[in-house]
């Protein structure tokens, strides 16, 4: 077990319960010292006019933050584990008050929210005595455990910014999420929401979750490093490695309406017309096709990438068994950064996944399954339309053969070169970062807050 895994388990099993106990006893000073001891510095600010940011890590959000601030000497980067924020939350509110059930008119619940907010104000005041931090970032405007932390930051004039990573909302999802945002979530209590694209900003504005003037489009920051990587290969060249198929696992509800809850089964039952939507057969077929591809083609490396969270672990175990007998050339990767995997890949496949846009930014060939439930007209409003920028496989056998052909084709040996027009249009529409400058826009927004403060 590596250091990161040990740290994860120790925070989950030991530190979190201890912090919850501190919060229940209203020990704000002790809690601040405890949280401070757990915070990690990933980059020290080296400039004369430093800005120190604290971010709450989550897959995708961590990569976005690094793309914005890593290597820019003015900015210090510090990590506050989200499990510790959840531990404080657990001292005041029940777990049923989750991301999709935070709105409440119950006076007792409102009183507990106020107590939570007041506790965070005291913790932050004590924490700032031992370390300087100027802003805090999260990956979504509506994570339940962070709502009162955002309010406390605002009360103390610390910019709390949502660098919102869940932005791939197809036309069918728009009315669903407008309703969810309106009825399940509370207005954002931070300083700004930065989205990848206009679609997510439009949903947030229509739902009234925040002042529309403070809902900003910056693009997907982590896409920038893929642009840089592709351009570097074009300038300096790169050596093709072993033919590698990278498949991003997707479950039966990929890109379809769901309401995740802290309830048995993890999801709330929706209205029947939405509940029945699924891609279960296609999902199973794609996973089994990857195993078959590896068995039949030992010269091809096959990688199945999952999120690595408990839900994906249960899904994979149910699909392929607890201890599957994989061939030697099939690798199951759980969690972690995608850049290294994308660099290794010769061809990439998935369905309704943000990662497909990242593959396009690296000029990798992309294959999308288009069989079983997926071509059904009822799913069309919920399907990411990627048009001529990708290849569509009309059957499980064709899916397997396409992956094999593209993996072994000499023309797909590296990702250097100019992006095709179709790919550029898709990246601009969905990721808002065709220029590799999303990080610049985020830094400009953050710096503007301190400029405004200095003028007061």
N, C-alpha and C positions, 0 to 999 in steps of 0.2 A: 504494500500500500504506500503511495507516494505522499509527500508532505501536504499537498493540496487536499487529498482525500482525508488525511488524518485531521487537518484543520476543520474541514467541513463537518466531520462527525463530532468533533469536540464542541464546536459551536452549537450544533444541533442538539446533542445529548447532554451537555454540561452547561455551557455558557448561557444558552437561551433560558432554561428553567431558572437559573440563578438570577438572571436579569429580570425575569417576570416577577420573581419574589421581591426583588428590590423595588420594582415599580408599584407592586401592591402595598408595600410599606411606605410609599411616597418618599423613598430615599433618593432624591434627585441628584445630590452631590456625588454620592457613592456610585449611582448609575452612570453619571457622566465620566467619572474616573474609569469605570469598568468598560464603557464603550470606547473611550479614548485609547485604552490599552489594547483593544482589539482592532483599531483602525490601522490600515496599512498605507504606507506612502509608496506610490509607484513611480512618482517623478517629483523631484524637488524643484521649486521655482528658483531660477538663477538670475533673473533680471532685477533691475533696480526698483521697478514698480510691479511687484509680483501680484498674481491673482491665484489664490488657492481654491480649487474646487473639490468637493466631496461628491462622489457618485455612488449610487446604489446598484451594484452589479447584477446583471441578468444577461443571459445569452442574447446576442445581437446588440443590446444596449452597451455592453462593455466595449465591443468592437467599434461602435459609433463614437463613444467617448474618446477612445484612443486615436481614432482617425481625426478627431477635432483638435486634441491637445498634446498628444505625444510628440516629442521632438520640438515643441515650441517652448523655449526656455522661460518665457514669462509666466507660464502656468504650472502650478503644483497640482499633482493628481493624487487624491487620497480616496481610499475605499472604505465604505461603511457597509458591512454585510447586511443584506436585507432580512436575514433571519433574526438579527438583533432588533431591527425595527418591528418585526412581527412579534417578538417576545415582549416588547413594551406594550404593544397593542393588546396582546392576550391578557394583560393585567386589568384592562378596563372594559373590553367589549367581547362578546361571544364570537366564536369562530363562524357562526352562521351569518354574521355581518361581513360578508365577503365582497369581492370586487363587483359582483353583479347583484348585490343586495344591501348597499350601504345607505340608501335613502330611507329615512324613517321619520315618523311624526310622533313616536312614543317619547313622552317627556323624560322618562327614566334613561332611555338611550341617549337623548340629546344631552342630558346632564353628564353622562359618562363620557361623551365626546368632548365636552368642555373640560372635564377633569383631565382627560388624556392630553388635550391641547395645552393646558396649563402646565402639566408635568413636562412636556417637551420644551416649553419656553424656559423653564428652570434648568433642564438638562443642557440645552444649547447655551444658555448664559454661562453655566459652569464650564462647559466644554471649551468655550472660546477664551477662557482664562488660561488654558494650557496649550491651545493651538489656534492658529489663525486660519479661518476658512471664510471665503467670501461668497460662495454660491454652492448650491446643491442641485444635482441632476438626478432624475429618475427616467425610466423608460416608458411610462404610460401615465396619462393624467389622472387615471381613476383607480390605481391600486388602493384598496381599502385601508391597509395598514399604514399608508403614508399620507392620508388626507389631513389629519390633524398635525402631523409633522410639517406639512406644507404651510398650513395656517400659522403655526408657530414661527416658522422661518419668515413669513411675510410680516408678522407682528414685530419681529426683530430686524426687519429691513434686510434680510438675507435672501437674495433672489433664489427661488425654488423653481426650477425649469424642467418641464416635461419634454424630453427629446423623444417624442412619441414614436415607437417602433412598429406598432400594429396599424399599418396604413393601407394594406392591400384589400380594399373594399370594392368588390364588384358591384355592378348596378343592382343586382338582386339583394345584396346585403345592405344597401343604403337605407331603405325604410326600416329594416330590422334593427340596425344599429341606432338610427335616430330615436326609435321607440325605447330601446334599451338605455341609451344615454339619458333620455328625458325622465324615464320612470324608475330606473334602478340606481343611477349614480347622482352625486351632488355636484354642483358647480365647482370647477377647479379653484383651489384656494392659493395657488402659487402665483408666479410673476408672468410666465409666458408658456405657451405650448408651441413647440417647433415640430412640424409635420414633414413627412417626405413629399407629399403630393397634395394637389387641390381637392381630390376626392375626399380624403379624411378631413381636411379643413372645412369643407362644405358640410359634411355630416355633423361635425362639432358645432359649427355656427348655427345650423338649422335646429339642433337639439338644445341650444342655449347653454352649453356647458361652460362658456367663458366669453369674455368681451371679444367680439370678432376682430377688433384691431390688434389684439394680443395673441391671436391664432395665426402663426406665421408658417410659411412654406420655405424650408431650407434645403430639402433633398435628403437622400440617405447618405450620411457621412461615410459609413464603412465602404460604400461603393467606390470612393475616391482611391483607396489603396489598390483596388483592382484595375482602375484606369492606369495608375502609375506603374503597376506591375506589367501590364500589357505593353505600355509604351517603353518600359525598360527592356523588355524582350525584343521589341522592334529595333531598338538602338544597338543593343549589345549582343543579341542572339541568345538562344537557349538550347539546351540539349534535350531531346525527347527521351523520356524514360520508358519504363515498361508500359505496354498498353493497359490502361486502367479505366474501368467503368465505375463511376460514382453515382450511387442511387440514394436520393434523400427519401427516407421512409415517410409514408403518409398513411393516415388511418382512414376509417370509413366516413369521417366527417370533415375531410380536408377542404377548407374553404367554404364550408356550408354552415348554415346558422346553428350555433350552439350557445348554451349558457352554462359555463363552468361554475360549479358551486362546491362549497364545503359540505357536501351531502353524500350519503351512500350512493355509489355509482358515479360520482363526480360531475354529473350533468343533470340539469333540470329538464323535465319533459316539456317539450314545446307543443304548440298546436299541431294537429295531426298532419296537415299539409307540409309543414316544415320538418316535423319529426321523421317522416318517412323518407326524406331525402338522404341518400347515402351512396357511397362508392365502395361498398364492402367487397364485392366480388373483384372489382378492378384492383383494389389494394392488395388483397390476398394473392391474386394472379401475378402482380408485379414482384412481390417479395419472393414468391416461389420461382419466378422466372430468373431472378438474380442467382438463386442457389443452383438452378439448372445451368445457367450460363457458366458459372464457375466450374461445375463438375465436367461439363462438356468441352471446356476450353482452358486447360491448365496454363496456357501461355498468357492468359488475360487475368490481371488482378481485378477483383470485384470488391467494392467497398459499399457496405450498407451503413448509412449515417442516420442516427436517431438523435433526438434531443437529450436523451439520457436522464430525463426526469422520471418519477415513479409511474406516471401514466404510460409513457412510451415503453418502459421496462415491462409493465404488465401486458401491454399490447403485443410486444415482440414475443414474450413468453407464450401467450395464447396462440400466436400465429405459427411460431417455429419450434415451440417447446422450451422447457427450462434450460436444458443443456444440449442444444442442437449439434449434430455431427456435421459441421461445416467442412468442405474441402479446404486444403491448405492455402489456396489462393483466394479465399473469401474472408474478408475482414469486417467485423462489426465494430463500428466506432460510436461511442456514446458521448454526447456533449462536446465541448471544446470549440476552439476557433476553426473557422471554415477555410481560411486562406491557404493553409498548407495542403488541405485535401483538394481544393480546387486547382491548385498548382499541379498536383500529381495527376489529376483527371485528364483523360483523353476525350471522354464523352460523359455528359451529365444527364440524369433523368429524374423526374418526379412529376407531381401533379399539384397545381394550385399552390405553389411554394415560392416565397420570396427568393430562395436560393437560386432559382432558375434565372432570375435577372442578374444575380451576381456571376453566374456562369457566362451569361451573354456578355457581360462587361469584360470578361477575360477572353472573349472570342472563342469560347468552347462550344462545340456542337451540342445541342440540347434535343432530347427525345421525350415526347409526352405521350403517355398511353391514351388511346382514344377508342376504348372498347368496353364491353359489358355496360355498366350503368352510365358511363361518362357521356356518350353522345345523346342521351335522352334529352328531349327538348325541355323538360322540367328543370334540368340542371344548367341549361345555357346561361341564365342570368347570373349564376354563381361561379361561372368558369372564367378564369383569366384568359382572355383572348390574346394569343401571342403570334398569331397569323404566320407570315412567311419567315419569321425569324427562327422558327424551330421546325422539327420534323415530327409528324404525328403517326403513331403506329396504330393500325386499325384492328389488330388482333394480338393475342399473347405471343404467338409464334413470330409475328412480324416485329413485335417489340424486342424480342430476344435477338432476332437476326439483325435488326437495325443497330442495336447496341454492339453486337459483334463486328459488323461491317465498319462502323465508325471508329471503333476502338483500334482496329487493325489497319485502317486506311492511312497511308503515308501522308495524305493531305491534311490529316488532323493531328499531326505530331506535336505541334506547339500552338501557342495562343497569341503569337506576335501579329502585328499588322493593324490596319485600320478597320474599325467596326463597320459592318454593313449598314446601310441606311435604315433597314427595317429594325435592326437592333437598337440603333440610336433613338429612333422614335419611341420604341417601347420603354427604354430607360428614362427618357425625358418625361413620358406620361406617368409612369408608375413610380419611378424612383426620384425624379426631380433633380437628378445629378448627372447630366450628360457631360458636364465640364470638369468634374473632379474638384469642385470648389465649395462643396457643402460645408466642410469644416470651417472655411473662411467666413461663411455666413453665420454660423453658430458663434464663432468668436466675436464677430462684429456685434451681434445682438447682446452677448454677455457684456462686452466692453461698454456698450451704450448705456447700460444700467448704471455703471460706475461713473460715467460721464454726466448723466442726469443728476446723480447724487452730489457730485462735486459742484454743480451749479447752484444747489439749494443753499 
